[in-house]
Amino acid sequence: MSARISASESDIPSRPFEIEAAWRGDALLAEPARWLHQLTEAEIAEVDAAVATVKRAGTAFDRISPATFPLPTLGPRLQQILERQILHGLGFWLARGLPVERYSIEEAAIAYLGIGSHFGSFRSQNAKGHLLGHVRDLGLDVRNANVRYYQTTRQLEYHTDSCDIVGLLCLKRAKSGGESRIVSSVTLFNEMLRRRPDLLSELFHAFPTDRRGEVPPGMQPWFDVPVFNWYGGHLTTIYVGQYIRSAQENFAAARRLTDAEREALDFLDALTNEPGLNLQMTMVPGDMQFLHNHQILHSRTDFEDWPEPERKRHLLRLWIAPEAGRALPPSFAPRYGSVTPGDRGGIVTSQTRLKFVLQAE
């Protein structure tokens, strides 16, 4: 049975964070210029030229990098965005206007991989080893213990992914619904400290979390990690409430949660859905969203898709490890494989073979 690992009271910050990362959605909704960037014609021209360079040279997807996908002026701007906005600022950024309507799926993938490479290295998103993910409804049943929620039309609860940065590129929108929602985990900490400090310390315990059948060699089918972590001068969050609950249902050997821990999780979930705290955005084709998982929780509303296969909702996804990533506590290693910046995160099992695919599978 897994044991509960508790942080000492001295390891838990006792004051609210007054930093840029502690934002409220209602405030940012009124200030889109702080997080939304419309790509300029010159920036799009640089991307087009880089895509053409990759295609002309026959560069394999795994060789796409800032060197093979040069962006003379946009590249340095992306570095600034990474440092000031994603890693050390609000924790997210949305760029609008990539011309996916005139790109083939291959060209869209090249463009997105090229832009993403300026942020860091790509990590495996599932046991199949997909380095370029496809977020589409595959008609799967979420009650299957090996199915992940992004493969269905179901609403996603607020959560983090198992990497430093997650990126999404919208290719096609759903018929209705499917809006992206995000919330600052720093703000959630502040609100819990203000309203329910008695529950806050419970979230510094290690919670068994279901791997959904994607088990690395020598590991258990769940991993244990605290929701909130105070390490290296940063509040770092990792949370998938749905998989904490499924670990309780599926694995008798996983530690049983206490009533106080369950109440703390329920209160955290309630805060994520509180109007004013979260930010909802409708992603349109050509939108690129990048989120810092350590300080942003994200979700998606239910959606109704188009009946025609060629019109169905489709997003490309990247999991990215930047070399300038923050220090992570050792408790992340069972999930991230390593805590070394630039070489951590992702899902790897004994059957995993790293690859890039141009369609969902």
Steps between C-alpha positions, in 0.01 A plus 500: 500500500629848415571728793387854555789744471430825681674834479591654833321821590824692446501380137161660428492872415298690759428813296321551168710543188489850356656424163393521136419129499223560758248632248122498489312414184260792519793742504680337206179480297500879503869514399548259207811686385684348799464145367365504142729574204382538140772374270615770261534455124878511541494226766275281286733553205791377714304186596404439136863531393616262773235242403615522139863455611416185695301353211763589240777342708291193583575556871352225716264609776747388767760734350282810521672750729574873519796431270293323232191717555652852512279790608725808480275742689221278638753259654653755740148618587400141585799481735381812676147362523635176647705674768282796591147378430483120527769402753518816712179692431132421453587141410327493162493661155265484203616584146231546235510489123712206385355441150399136548218538247757505218735243653486127444505291819872441436569871462300583814698238692832638370400855592389404850800278570728773372347766724490259796866411455590858591354428846668164570518128423199280428381233744291185450131561568385141538622141514505488118776761501318777318712815496235679296163441662154516345210609717193350333197301604582137421160372615653327802330425833655697786390223739777288350794528743744541208314785330605861560237773503644701208406207270128564563247785480474513878575807706845499652536598864776745583835322496866520406685290243820306574744747346627853553308663214199378304415657167188476284447606140138520386444360151121459510232605750215285627142567389439638849680502835856390563611833647838513671502603868803576713561610859808605695601240759677781687167679532338176617764474773435860604125444514533182706738678736245779543184289527596151620854496639404187694472311170799650323762287674314184388597575139869479589450124562592252226189378317487168309422587136393251231736454203207378286686188394812687383747350746879549470724198567529416869228745603159451660184576298470823697748762619501697827557876492372802697262741327684805637879502532719775648846445354785717376312818581199407283150370564472213252172318438421160345138385504261266321201458731324250273800269514544539876141377536544217250811383688280462809250297296744284305792423734438350841870535587498877443482702821144581608427871518386655826174692532696823536696430179179429309350823630812691396482358147129583475566856615783538249272378220229744608747788487612411146141539380433821687400790271759773510794273579527307172540626145304347213611541140358377172786376286454552127696337216853639503512563876806371687472473878799430726452428873751459784365194679673581828284808552198454270215247518301454180171344397257476211123514482286223348459531127278386214696410191416518133372175341737532203845352580683776313335769716553344842669691780876455469789648695871420484675472836859530617658412834813709538799498737688835499863505609420800720232311695471547877641256755253223582484295821615135493137387541445590132752242375265196510272686257748716307771232474757765590501845654782629279384814313474444127494120540194421708130432473302282268377142510731210419429129548688191388289499182545870418659589167541874444337621180315782325163415344279711274168352610339394826545135592 
